Amino acid sequence: MSQFISLQDAIDLTTNFRLSKETILDSTYRNQGTLPICETFIRQVFDDLLQQSDCTSIRIYLGLDSNYKVKLMVVGVDSNGDDILTTHNELIADDGLRCPTNCPPTSPLNT
């Protein structure tokens, strides 16, 4: 099963999100940078997650920080579909470069 889409589908999705992201929020949270356009993680984060024993997938969670900013968190997933959250060595990626603030160069997905 492919999880890839066409560039045009991706452009349509990201455009729809950018145009709607403030209007889907309660007015209290509009124009506060609550919803990011994207977050960028370094490759090493994914390499480390995928090197965990029995890691077959990556899962992305949405979280909300104390400033009401939506943040992405990334964890490994095992062959049973369970999050890999060991007690002694949790690998939960956070602190991606969040846009707005740390935005990538212009591309068809963010203009």
LINGIMO-V99404 format. One record per residue. N is the residue number from 1. RES is the residue in three letters. SS is DSSP state (H for helix, E for strand, L for the rest). PSI is psi in degrees with one decimal (* if undefined). BURIAL is 1 if it has 24 or more other ideal C-beta (glycine too) atoms within 12 Angstrom, else 0. Layout:
N/RES/SS/PSI/BURIAL ; N/RES/SS/PSI/BURIAL
This chain:
1/MET/L/120.7/0 ; 2/SER/L/139.5/0 ; 3/GLN/L/18.7/0 ; 4/PHE/L/148.0/0 ; 5/ILE/L/168.8/0 ; 6/SER/L/159.2/0 ; 7/LEU/H/-41.3/0 ; 8/GLN/H/-40.3/0 ; 9/ASP/H/-40.8/0 ; 10/ALA/H/-41.9/0 ; 11/ILE/H/-45.3/0 ; 12/ASP/H/-44.8/0 ; 13/LEU/H/-47.9/0 ; 14/THR/H/-35.4/1 ; 15/THR/H/-47.7/0 ; 16/ASN/H/-41.5/0 ; 17/PHE/H/-49.3/0 ; 18/ARG/H/-39.0/0 ; 19/LEU/H/-23.2/0 ; 20/SER/H/-11.4/0 ; 21/LYS/L/-30.7/1 ; 22/GLU/L/-34.4/0 ; 23/THR/L/-21.0/0 ; 24/ILE/L/-8.6/0 ; 25/LEU/L/153.5/0 ; 26/ASP/L/146.1/0 ; 27/SER/H/-26.5/0 ; 28/THR/H/-30.7/0 ; 29/TYR/H/2.1/0 ; 30/ARG/L/146.1/0 ; 31/ASN/L/31.3/0 ; 32/GLN/L/5.6/0 ; 33/GLY/L/25.6/0 ; 34/THR/L/-48.8/1 ; 35/LEU/L/126.0/1 ; 36/PRO/L/158.8/1 ; 37/ILE/L/-39.4/1 ; 38/CYS/E/169.8/1 ; 39/GLU/E/141.8/1 ; 40/THR/E/128.8/1 ; 41/PHE/L/144.2/1 ; 42/ILE/L/154.6/0 ; 43/ARG/H/-37.6/0 ; 44/GLN/H/-32.3/0 ; 45/VAL/H/-48.9/1 ; 46/PHE/H/-37.6/0 ; 47/ASP/H/-46.1/0 ; 48/ASP/H/-42.5/0 ; 49/LEU/H/-45.2/1 ; 50/LEU/H/-20.1/0 ; 51/GLN/L/-6.6/0 ; 52/GLN/L/147.9/1 ; 53/SER/L/128.4/0 ; 54/ASP/L/20.1/0 ; 55/CYS/E/118.7/1 ; 56/THR/E/-14.5/0 ; 57/SER/E/171.2/0 ; 58/ILE/E/138.0/1 ; 59/ARG/E/140.2/1 ; 60/ILE/E/124.3/1 ; 61/TYR/E/152.7/0 ; 62/LEU/E/136.2/0 ; 63/GLY/E/172.4/0 ; 64/LEU/E/121.0/0 ; 65/ASP/L/179.5/0 ; 66/SER/L/-14.7/0 ; 67/ASN/L/15.0/0 ; 68/TYR/L/40.0/0 ; 69/LYS/L/127.6/1 ; 70/VAL/E/132.1/1 ; 71/LYS/E/150.0/1 ; 72/LEU/E/140.3/1 ; 73/MET/E/139.2/1 ; 74/VAL/E/131.3/1 ; 75/VAL/E/158.3/1 ; 76/GLY/E/154.8/1 ; 77/VAL/E/135.8/0 ; 78/ASP/E/-180.0/0 ; 79/SER/L/-13.5/0 ; 80/ASN/L/-3.1/0 ; 81/GLY/L/9.9/0 ; 82/ASP/L/145.1/0 ; 83/ASP/E/140.5/1 ; 84/ILE/L/100.5/1 ; 85/LEU/L/76.4/0 ; 86/THR/L/149.8/0 ; 87/THR/L/-35.3/0 ; 88/HIS/L/-14.5/0 ; 89/ASN/L/64.1/0 ; 90/GLU/L/129.4/0 ; 91/LEU/L/95.8/1 ; 92/ILE/E/111.7/1 ; 93/ALA/E/135.7/1 ; 94/ASP/L/-177.5/0 ; 95/ASP/L/40.9/0 ; 96/GLY/L/163.4/1 ; 97/LEU/E/111.2/0 ; 98/ARG/E/130.6/1 ; 99/CYS/E/124.6/1 ; 100/PRO/L/161.2/0 ; 101/THR/L/-67.6/0 ; 102/ASN/L/75.5/0 ; 103/CYS/L/148.6/0 ; 104/PRO/L/169.2/0 ; 105/PRO/L/157.4/0 ; 106/THR/L/135.0/0 ; 107/SER/L/170.5/0 ; 108/PRO/L/-18.6/0 ; 109/LEU/L/-10.3/1 ; 110/ASN/L/20.4/0 ; 111/THR/L/*/0
